[in-house]
Amino acid sequence: MGQSTVKQSWDSSLPTVITREQAIYGWQQSILPIVRQQCEKDGEPDYVARSESFSDYADMLREDGDISEWQCFNWTHPAECGE
C-alpha cells in the first residue's frame, strides 16, 4: 500500500500491520469506485454491496499478511457502508 505500518500492541501474530484508517483509505481508492460503477447505476448507495466488498477487501489484506486475523474479524465497516 506504500504507507508505513505499525505494530499494534494487541496483535503479536505479525511483525507489522496497517491501521484500520489505512485499510479504509485503500478500499475507498481502489474498490469503492468499482462498486459504485457496477452496483449503483441508479445513484442509490448499495450498502450490501459496499459492506460485502469491504469484508472481502479486509479478508484479502489478512491473507496477504497486511492485517491480523483479529483486525479482519473485529473491525467495523466504514461509514460508506451505511453502518
Residue, then its C-alpha position, 0 to 999 in steps of 0.5 A: m500500500g506504500q504507507s508505513t505500518v505499525k505494530q499494534s500492541w494487541d496483535s503479536s501474530l505479525p511483525t507489522v500491520i496497517t491501521r484500520e484508517q489505512a485499510i479504509y483509505g485503500w478500499q475507498q481508492s481502489i474498490l469503492p469506485i468499482v462498486r459504485q460503477q457496477c452496483e449503483k447505476d441508479g445513484e442509490p448507495d448499495y450498502v450490501a454491496r459496499s459492506e460485502s466488498f469491504s469484508d472481502y477487501a479486509d479478508m484479502l489484506r489478512e491473507d496477504g499478511d497486511i492485517s491480523e486475523w483479529q483486525c479482519f474479524n473485529w473491525t467495523h465497516p466504514a461509514e460508506c457502508g451505511e453502518 
